[in-house]
Structure formats: structure tokens, C-alpha cells
């Protein structure tokens, strides 16, 4: 969870103020007013929450292409369980923003069939944990039809919703499905981090001719990130399958996706105070995986740490380390690579145990110090 300090002015009616102090008070109010105006103006032009970035992407693509529609539980009149589809039903109506009963297999099948017929559905799951009810439709129907039809039937559909650990929702609602879906040929799997990622990659996913699994993070929905002028444009689209260097460095490469990018950046900041410059790579896409970006970084730093919130066995980190071992990049490593993952247990409900089950910046810092033999 993000922690912040809130500063609050004492209400004036709680303080006895004499008439003589009023001119001074007026001057203070003028200064506060000027400062408030300047701060809010800067924030309004450059900041956007992940939730609003996703909403903006869908709005722009629905406006651009009448074949695009949204289907899922509470996406219309309720504006979405997490308010990601806020305002879209009022703008586009019942035919393009469709509320469904609580039946994931049913509405996922409807959406997949609509994609086969030439429409471009955005199928929202309230969480990807519930998508297990529809995994047959996602993999066997959407993921394999292009291959089984000898390339004659495309399935341009986006499966999106929150994925991975949230807060206090325990074992059945805290799973990361990145490795599950990245295992399957026929699917593209995207795991964005910040607002630019979410907007640019969701627009790309909606335009893609193949099924895309779009894994969001519930904890990040309300977080604001800086948006470049380019990202605010309706033409902004990020390519699927390309990673981004979030922080350049020369001593160790840290690879992560989704909220684990934040963990890695916090660790990199702490390491910089110790004279260690970590290069943080935001994978953005899990399938296809931008292995070239990873290999290029490792050939420079000669050390590698992968960070993810999912389980360790057959995880994204496992795949990355296996590919490195099978490639020329292996010979650039000065030390064995390290994986940092979620604990190999169902997510506990207790707050303290939940925190212990997820990677922390401290874990990453200690791993980097171990690799570089720094105390």
C-alpha cells in the first residue's frame, strides 16, 4: 500500500483571532491561495491515475472503432467494480457496454464468439481469479482458434481485469496469473506498471488481431503517474513485446513486471545511496518476452535479479533465467542470477503474514549486495 503524509491547516474557527491580526491573516491566505493554484495546475496537466489511463484508452478506442464493446459484470450502470469503465455506459449505451450475470464462462464465451464474428470485445473480469471459471474459453476457444482454422479465423479480443495480490483478500483472490497465461501459445500477455503503460498497451491490445490477456493491478488503480504529452495524445500506442528501461544502471540488472516494478525502483533508489547503480527493466509484456532487452542489459551489468509477486515454481523469473542459461548471455554473468518471488504458499489472510509473503525492496537490496559481494 502507498503511504503518504497529509498536512492540514487548522480551521480558523478553532483559534481566537483579534481584529488587529486580520491584515496578517489576509496576507497569509493570499500566499496559500497562490501556492494552491500553482500546485493544482501542474498536477492537472501531467498526472493521471492508472484507473483513468485505462478508462481513457477504452474511450478513445470505442470512439475510433464502432466494433469495440465492453462486456462483464457491473461494467455498465455501476461503472465497473473498480470504476475503470466509469462514464462509458452513459456515453455509448447498452449495446456497447454490456452488464452480464455472474457467469464468467458464459459471458467469456459470448465475447469470444463475437470476436470470431468480427467484433472487438473487451471482456472484463472483476478479478482474474474469477477468470478460472472461463479458462477453457480463454485458452481453448480464443487462444487456439487461429491455429486450428489454419489462419482463417482471427479472435481479436482483450481479457482484462485486476491480477495478483491486492490487500486482505486471502488465498483465492490474490493469485498472479502471468505465468499461467504466458505458458500458452496463441495468447499475448501484457502486465503493465504505470499509467503510460496502461494506456498505450491497452490501446495496442484492443487493436491487435489476436487474443490479449491484459493483467492489471488493483493496488495501482488509484496511483497517479506522470504522463508525457505524447501519452496524452489519442494516437499514443505502445508496442506489445517491448520492455522499457525505467532506470539505467551499470552494476546489476533488475527485471520486474506490474507492481514488482515499483518494488524494484524503491530498491534501486536505496542501492544508489550505497554507490550501486541498478538498471531496472519494466517487462511490460510477458508473452512475447523482450529477451533482447534483458540480454543487452545483462551483457553490460554482468549481474541479474528477477522480481515478481507470483509463485516461484515455473514462474516468469524461472523462464527468464532458463533462457539466459540457454543463450550466449549466460557467459556474461559474473554470479548466478537470483529470483525474488512471492512465497510458495497460498496467500495468507493475516496482514502480517500477507506482507511476509510478498517481495519487498529490502529483499531486492539484500540480493544485490549478495551478488556484488557488498556488505
Secondary structure, DSSP 8 states (H G I E B T S, - for coil): -----------GGGS---GGGHHHHHHHHHHHHHHHHHHHHHHHHHEEEHHHHHHHHHHHHHHH-TTEEEEETT-STT--TTSTTTTHHHHH-TTTEEE--S-HHHHHHHHHHHHHTT-EEEEE-SSTTGGGGGHHIIIIIIITHHHHTTTS-----EEEEE-S--SS--GGG----HHHHHTSTT-EEE---SHHHHHHHHHHHHH-SS-EEEEE-GGGTT-EEE--TTTTSTT----TT--EEEE--SSEEEEE-THHHHHHHHHHHHHHTTT--EEEEE--EEES--HHHHHHHHHHH--EEEE-SS-STT-HHHHHHHHHHTSGGGGG-SS--EEE---SS---SSHHHHHHTS--HHHHHHHHHHHHT--
